[in-house]
Amino acid sequence: MFQASADRLDLTVFVAGAGQAGARVAQGLRAAGHRGAIVVVGEEIHAPYERPPLSKELLLGERAVEDLAVVPAVEWAALGVDTRLGLRVAGFDRDAGRARLSDGTTVDFDVAVIATGGTPRRLSVPGGDDPRLRVLRGLDDALALAADLRALAGTGRLAVVGAGVIGLEVASTARRLGVDVAVLEAGPRVMARVVSPDVSDWLADVHRAAGVALHLDTRLEAVEPIGSGFRLHHRGPSGAATLDADLVLVAIGIDPAVTLAEGCGLPVGDGMIVDRFCRSPADPRFHAAGDVACVEDPATGHRLRLETWRNAENQARAVAEIILGRAEPFAETPWMWTSQHGHDLQVVGRPDPEAVVIRRGDPADGGFARLWWRDGRLVGGVLVDQGRDRRFLEQLVTEARPVDPAAPADPSRPLRSLRAG
Ligand SMILES: Cc1cc2nc3c(=O)[nH]c(=O)nc-3n(C[C@H](O)[C@H](O)[C@H](O)COP(=O)(O)OP(=O)(O)OC[C@H]3O[C@@H](n4cnc5c(N)ncnc54)[C@H](O)[C@@H]3O)c2cc1C
């Protein structure tokens, strides 16, 4: 069990961002015995909440806002965290160890954590700045989208720009609510950043079978307002065309929220750059956690930025311990999940173009997997409706055990048995 250094227990810790990672840093500090002041500042008015249900259960009406708290209200109150919501952190004076807030107040600190997440990208085409175009990042976005989708059920049309995880989850949810859905994707396949090509093809078919009009290799060129809706001008394999929609969701990814780090001279790239201990190389008092952190992976030495729930959980807990003197670096085997049209996809690791794809089972079997094998080892894979195997796949990947590729290709051999061998 982690033992905090006694000389670090009374430090004042300042956390910018009251999201999942920010909340877990505060909770992790207290769990490890920290007694000093913790100040968490968040620009949203909501107490820290979980985002994955925003595109799934909350949108469907299967989960209530009150169930989304990262830390239940009573427990949070007991942590004694100075929580300031509805306020932006405007900047840092690093020499003074001071944060400036949007209401003009300041907070002095010993250690700071930047946990500011990411900001949805906007369209850069003519008409793409129409404020009625939707994005989905926060609770307010989700509540507004949920109300609009309900109003569209039966007769309305939703256009989703971007066939990444969030766009496809909303497409799936909207179909379940009875809304007509079209998805425009500039690339040749869906969820290309996350899964291998044959899983993309399978998933595209699942969406089509559920009634989603999927336009791949299709670039949006302009957004024209027509009445209360929109006409989307796009160009695809069969040339220029238009698509009319009552509602448009722009789901083309996020940019890590690095303004604060950049503003006080900390290095940024694809996120706030931090070392294996999630500390800025320019100033070890500053840490990063969650979607904003671009961290050095101790296994490969490469920098990695993950936009996943578990990364926010684990990295934030690691940062809390590192602040209190932990000597082991942060390491994470990437894992994320998504649910679409009743299917559960679990992705371990990251797609590796050099890896051989091992086919385990077939979609017709009800569940299947595509595993990535390289240099004699499994480096990740996608499990479709086989979530029970996730733990075993992660263990095989994390432990980097040599695996004969014929073994996982046989679906009758449980993945857990490969670990035992
Ligand atoms: C709709 C949706 C569905 C998702 N589904 C999944 C899923 O199925 N599986 C999965 O693994 N992951 C999923 N994710 C990703 C996961 O939720 C994120 O990785 C996680 O929320 C990241 O946590 P974070 O604390 O880094 O960022 P956030 O939770 O975004 O928190 C950052 C907070 O910082 C605040 N902030 C930013 N700048 C400032 C400032 N200057 N001052 C004060 N506050 C500031 C922001 O307003 C925000 O509240 C989903 C995300 C979304 C949006």
The ligand as an SDF file (V2000), in Angstrom:
LIG
                    3D

 53 58  0  0  0  0  0  0  0  0999 V2000
  -20.3080   12.2940  -24.2570 C   0  0  0  0  0  0  0  0  0  0  0  0
  -19.0740   11.5510  -23.7820 C   0  0  0  0  0  0  0  0  0  0  0  0
  -19.0960   10.1630  -23.7140 C   0  0  0  0  0  0  0  0  0  0  0  0
  -17.9570    9.4530  -23.3090 C   0  0  0  0  0  0  0  0  0  0  0  0
  -17.9960    8.0960  -23.2590 N   0  0  0  0  0  0  0  0  0  0  0  0
  -16.9090    7.4050  -22.8800 C   0  0  0  0  0  0  0  0  0  0  0  0
  -16.9280    5.9710  -22.8390 C   0  0  0  0  0  0  0  0  0  0  0  0
  -17.9290    5.3170  -23.1590 O   0  0  0  0  0  0  0  0  0  0  0  0
  -15.7950    5.3210  -22.4380 N   0  0  0  0  0  0  0  0  0  0  0  0
  -14.6550    6.0080  -22.0840 C   0  0  0  0  0  0  0  0  0  0  0  0
  -13.6440    5.3690  -21.7440 O   0  0  0  0  0  0  0  0  0  0  0  0
  -14.6190    7.3640  -22.0980 N   0  0  0  0  0  0  0  0  0  0  0  0
  -15.7050    8.0820  -22.4860 C   0  0  0  0  0  0  0  0  0  0  0  0
  -15.6770    9.4610  -22.5140 N   0  0  0  0  0  0  0  0  0  0  0  0
  -14.4250   10.1580  -22.1470 C   0  0  0  0  0  0  0  0  0  0  0  0
  -14.3320   10.4740  -20.6570 C   0  0  0  0  0  0  0  0  0  0  0  0
  -15.5470   10.9370  -20.1580 O   0  0  0  0  0  0  0  0  0  0  0  0
  -13.2310   11.5230  -20.4920 C   0  0  0  0  0  0  0  0  0  0  0  0
  -12.0240   10.9040  -20.8640 O   0  0  0  0  0  0  0  0  0  0  0  0
  -13.1450   12.0730  -19.0670 C   0  0  0  0  0  0  0  0  0  0  0  0
  -14.3000   12.7860  -18.7340 O   0  0  0  0  0  0  0  0  0  0  0  0
  -11.9300   12.9890  -18.9350 C   0  0  0  0  0  0  0  0  0  0  0  0
  -11.9240   13.5780  -17.6780 O   0  0  0  0  0  0  0  0  0  0  0  0
  -11.1590   14.9680  -17.4120 P   0  0  0  0  0  0  0  0  0  0  0  0
  -11.3190   15.2620  -15.9690 O   0  0  0  0  0  0  0  0  0  0  0  0
   -9.8250   14.9240  -18.0180 O   0  0  0  0  0  0  0  0  0  0  0  0
  -11.9630   16.0310  -18.2570 O   0  0  0  0  0  0  0  0  0  0  0  0
  -13.4140   16.5840  -18.0030 P   0  0  0  0  0  0  0  0  0  0  0  0
  -14.2750   15.5380  -17.3890 O   0  0  0  0  0  0  0  0  0  0  0  0
  -13.8420   17.1760  -19.3100 O   0  0  0  0  0  0  0  0  0  0  0  0
  -13.2220   17.7590  -16.9400 O   0  0  0  0  0  0  0  0  0  0  0  0
  -12.5190   18.9450  -17.2200 C   0  0  0  0  0  0  0  0  0  0  0  0
  -13.2490   20.0870  -16.5520 C   0  0  0  0  0  0  0  0  0  0  0  0
  -12.3790   21.2210  -16.5180 O   0  0  0  0  0  0  0  0  0  0  0  0
  -13.1500   22.3840  -16.7310 C   0  0  0  0  0  0  0  0  0  0  0  0
  -12.2580   23.4730  -17.1600 N   0  0  0  0  0  0  0  0  0  0  0  0
  -11.6050   23.6080  -18.3420 C   0  0  0  0  0  0  0  0  0  0  0  0
  -10.8710   24.7420  -18.3470 N   0  0  0  0  0  0  0  0  0  0  0  0
  -11.0520   25.3360  -17.1350 C   0  0  0  0  0  0  0  0  0  0  0  0
  -10.5600   26.5310  -16.5380 C   0  0  0  0  0  0  0  0  0  0  0  0
   -9.7120   27.3340  -17.1570 N   0  0  0  0  0  0  0  0  0  0  0  0
  -10.9730   26.8240  -15.2980 N   0  0  0  0  0  0  0  0  0  0  0  0
  -11.8300   26.0110  -14.6310 C   0  0  0  0  0  0  0  0  0  0  0  0
  -12.3260   24.8690  -15.1500 N   0  0  0  0  0  0  0  0  0  0  0  0
  -11.9420   24.5450  -16.3760 C   0  0  0  0  0  0  0  0  0  0  0  0
  -14.1430   21.9260  -17.7850 C   0  0  0  0  0  0  0  0  0  0  0  0
  -15.2410   22.7930  -17.8320 O   0  0  0  0  0  0  0  0  0  0  0  0
  -14.4920   20.5370  -17.2800 C   0  0  0  0  0  0  0  0  0  0  0  0
  -15.5740   20.5750  -16.4000 O   0  0  0  0  0  0  0  0  0  0  0  0
  -16.7940   10.1810  -22.9390 C   0  0  0  0  0  0  0  0  0  0  0  0
  -16.7780   11.5840  -23.0130 C   0  0  0  0  0  0  0  0  0  0  0  0
  -17.8990   12.2640  -23.4330 C   0  0  0  0  0  0  0  0  0  0  0  0
  -17.8660   13.7690  -23.5450 C   0  0  0  0  0  0  0  0  0  0  0  0
  1  2  1  0
  2  3  1  0
  2 52  2  0
  3  4  2  0
  4  5  1  0
  4 50  1  0
  5  6  2  0
  6  7  1  0
  6 13  1  0
  7  8  2  0
  7  9  1  0
  9 10  1  0
 10 11  2  0
 10 12  1  0
 12 13  2  0
 13 14  1  0
 14 15  1  0
 14 50  1  0
 15 16  1  0
 16 17  1  0
 16 18  1  0
 18 19  1  0
 18 20  1  0
 20 21  1  0
 20 22  1  0
 22 23  1  0
 23 24  1  0
 24 25  2  0
 24 26  1  0
 24 27  1  0
 27 28  1  0
 28 29  2  0
 28 30  1  0
 28 31  1  0
 31 32  1  0
 32 33  1  0
 33 34  1  0
 33 48  1  0
 34 35  1  0
 35 36  1  0
 35 46  1  0
 36 37  1  0
 36 45  1  0
 37 38  2  0
 38 39  1  0
 39 40  1  0
 39 45  2  0
 40 41  1  0
 40 42  2  0
 42 43  1  0
 43 44  2  0
 44 45  1  0
 46 47  1  0
 46 48  1  0
 48 49  1  0
 50 51  2  0
 51 52  1  0
 52 53  1  0
M  END
$$$$
